């Protein structure tokens, strides 16, 4: 698998180590997670866009395409049809997808803010909404 590493697909991930890390592909775990390789520690690991510090232009565009293709399916009604654009479930989904493209994180279940009870976006990383963060 190390032979598959494209050294143009680098990024930094300072929580792991100071060196360059490389995009490998899809780890097939959670929506938005990316399989990566650290040559300094000689390990493979999973990372999300929100954890990446700097990246090459090739990495930026690879991630952009990857997240577009990795979007969860839109919500459907009891008959399996996608909700119309103005439906509250579809609006929540579209807002979640927009944030997903910025964070690369997706929570599959339903969650509410622990402070005010607002329904959180699927891609919201914390457990409190924007209005409740100090």
Secondary structure, 3 states (H helix, E strand, C coil): CHHHCCCCCEEEECCCEEEEEEEEECCCCCCCCEEEEECCCCEEEEECHHHCCCECHHHHHHHHHHHHHCCCCCCECCCCCECCCCCHHHHHHHHHHHHHHHHCCCCCCCCECCCCCCECCCCCCCCCCHHHCC
